[in-house]
């Protein structure tokens, strides 16, 4: 079957062991995570995992069923890139002298819509939010000037369609 | 979440008690109706054992000889009683020894709660003596687990543990309690858990799907029901019986569905799967409608999925949404407790008869009977067969014993030939295939159904994996009957070696000890049968015993179990020899 990028969104309770439980579901099926991020969601004390995988539609459906089966998981969804708004965040640490000596580097920063987060005598840090190819392009463009460090966050994403977690929580309440 | 009732503990005064975490654990177990726990003490769980000593008139502790035995005993107890089984162990090796039983309970949906001691919270992560990350280890094989580091968490977490273990699709829960939390004194009060907001154990039946299912059922010309343990776990035996009787649809069982209806029920067409019966396996690929009830299309049932029931419409009655469309794509899913969905179907299905279709079963049954069953049950050769041994147990138990089996040839033969007259009578390790399961599980099965005869049927290989539980049987006088069908081989593996590895018997021959002497060493009555003429009286004597009893039946060494669907082959490729 055709492999695609899917964004899995998981709404959960705040339980210390849950990360382990969710990652075990992928491990057992030999599925590599492209990226993973977690934070509190729009509802206080409800957490949201955003997991990106490359797999086929059939497998992602089964994985989401297994995730949703976990007691502390409120609801899990999967979406294609077209169904979500997503971004990644990247930080680039560059030697300061290149900023002053190489005029070109200022043009790169400007044209890529990156921002300078901090500048010190030894180094400066650039931040760029965007799609993978955008943060990747900036990395390639900066590489000739000596990248001291580079780091990219996991994908964060919101869906175009409604999630309705509060409604789901209410239904659970009424069913129980 | 429903209403929660506070339980008064100190009548007339307040509703809280100032007690230690350890005492709270015992009180929580009592509040959950547990009066029996299986376990093994050790350093990190000593405060709880100290409380068990004080509460011994209310909460009976069964000392198994290995922690694995405690989990299997808890499983056996759960399977015959329908209640939650409880196992206790200390940290480190005590906890890791539970894992096989937990994994077995997970795959066979058995409700158990395991409580492990853990090193004090200040030592967590320091590689302290007998510290192990049992939460990490048990995560993939538990329905839920949790580590308690404060006594105040004990009541709510244990309440949650029992609720999760028994509700929805049941399963094992592990609670790890640090030693300092066991010592810590706090104000105790208990509220039963009646709901968890992120957990919806009983999905609502879709009316639309129900209508679709009814159309398919009422139109079918060659329908087949395959039922599993869901019927037993959902206490839906009566609804199921009405369903097959009213619809007239022939029904076959998976290994864990066995005993949900009496074996001699006219709609019962035998077992599906690798060593199941000829007719239901072959006709799976001929039926026009397959109605799967409380079963999960395990590979041992389906064989090659690409050649499984492709011609049929499929209706799946299943409680766990994750099981639907997992292995087999279904046409209609009735996601709900099957007690509910069967009840709804029963109101609306037509009364049916399928004489031509059932004649197909009868014709194939005859072939299997002539080629396999006669030779198994009424052999003409000298050596004893496993089949005739099971038949003798049927005879002397009036088809009414709880049959506990281990894993291997004896298990397949026992499940094929044992006869049952009531539900919750078949206790076996189905999904995980755990050798060593039967002996400790039989202890729990007997304690879960003390008025019933419990016969453990075990091979010589699996018996020796947990043979030390003879000590538990003697100490607690669990009146189980133990039958070892001894062929001095790991018979099932040997059978595969014979059929698929050109008879290269790599490490399957067993040089066995004198099992009768060993049983007698444990002060259990014991006998050995070698000849057919002695089998009848030996089984009769065993069944008549009021005490634990061991019987070794020396059977033919190289008999095979047939029918057989070779691993990975289609159900249509079932072989009779």
Interface residues (C-beta under 8 A of the other chain):
Chain A: X12 X13 X15 X16 X17 X20 X21 X24 X28 X61 X62 X65 X66 X68 X69 X71 X72 X73 X74 X169 X172 X173 X175 X176
Chain B: X1 X2 X135 X136 X139 X140 X143 X144 X145 X146 X147 X164 X194 X195 X196 X197 X198 X199 X200 X202 X204 X320 X321 X322 X324 X325 X326
